[in-house]
């Protein structure tokens, strides 16, 4: 049985140290237990076209594109949104610019770790490609961190739910799935969440609250298991860790939120113990947030890799962090540590699971004047051994079950036929000679930046069940005959042409269109059922043939195929 692992790994915008680590730890655990598996190189749906090596370039490009639209907005509310968004992008751009060289070093170290340690697919997939290309696995495992979140603007990521077309009728296992802070907010989103879960063979989750949510709202059993990094002991990570040049330091590692209290209390602790702080973060913070504490001796380390990060955790005298995975490694390495506030519940839950809730920092507290009780690591590791066995038993048992159990084939077309989408009609050619008979009371006719015209009807959306029809062309171009439509669809972010056999062909760019392979649709022709799980847009582009005067035709020795 060929197993594919899908998780958040390299493609975390902050280059979070834990993302490649937990995927590697999970794959290594399976390999150690004789299970062949491959990591899918996968970009989440919210990743978009982010430049992982140079975030500054990404935001600069967005800023310039946004700036080009300045002065074109007349609605006051839209203008306010535009200005706020422009300001946000400019702030991001300015934050990343000073880190350009350090970011590149960190990126290269991450890439080296993955190249050296992963068994992975050569191709990088996303939710679009998994609708049309099968990586060829018999069983898929979605493995941990916040993979089941309902991201604002982007929603759920089908790939992380193993809900893509290429995964249909394959064995499906979830290991230590988490949903973070973004939950379903509507009944439709709730139904979609459980629609995905009902197609799994085995499910486990990382947090007790997610277990309760699933089991209280369905018949699905979802045991709580350990994050993959905790499936291994201390020695497993010591072998790859790099000892830092500093000694006797306090480690401050913060992610995501501002972490003001974590930083403030780390400064108090270090001053009281006359120790230096090593500050590490995933955020673009220039000279570091400890710059606001002039009496604190600190060094900011940004351009480090995963092995160095582990080394800083392993050799620290004390750790202050708001990171879930830094808490996990603090436990593995038996460190005195303090856990700061996070908007999500995962840090609080991992502390509670090991009887360490007293290590959570109190708002406006002082860890020097009111120190928490020491950590009884004998008790902690007794709990860890028990939970590690339960977690191993779950995943190894789920894989054995998948190997010996026949899965009854299912028809997934019903939900796909419920999809609705609008068709936009593009003039195709770029010419000022176009005229239009489109009813502008029933839709919007506009000129695109490319120079072509586009009509967007207000009419009801088309159905993806093969029953809907294209509208009739209402563009007119002198000396040209309308020859039909070529159609492209956007699944999530990528565009695909509809081919001659109704197969979807990836549209790499407008200059590389395999015209001979496309299906040419006629006015009023039925739109085909497309076996995909999402359609963002459909665009019908008009095709035009020149009408040659007879005297010109007589001079042509080689006529185009459609005239012969």
Secondary structure, 3 states (H helix, E strand, C coil): CCEEEECCCCCCCCCCHHHHHHHHHHHHHHHHCCCCEEEEEECCCCCCCCCCCCHHHHHHHHHHHHHCCCCCCCCHHHHHHHHHHHHHHHHHHHHHHCCHHHHHHHHHHHHHHHHHHCCEEEEEECCCHHHHCCCCCCEEEEEEEECCCCECCCECCHHHHCCCHHHCCCEEEEEEEECCCCCCCCHHHHHHHHHHHCCCCEEEECCHHHHHHHHHHCCCCCEECCCHHHHCCHHHHHCCCCCCCCCCEEEEEECCCCCHHHHHHHHHHHHHCCCEEEEEECCCCCCCHHHHCCCCCEEECCCCCHHHHHHHHHHCCEEEECCHHHHHHHHHCCCCEEECCCCCCHHHHHHHHCCCHHHECCCCCCCCCCCCCCCCHHHHHHHHHHHHHHHHHHHHHHHHHHHHCCCCCCCCHHHHHCCEECEEEECCCCCCCCEECCCCCCEEEEECCCCCEEEEECCCCEECCCCCECCCCCEECCCEEEEEEEEEEECCCCEEEEECCCCEEECCCCCCCCHHHECCECCCCECCCCCCCCCCEEEEEEEEEECCCHHHHHHCCCCCHHHC
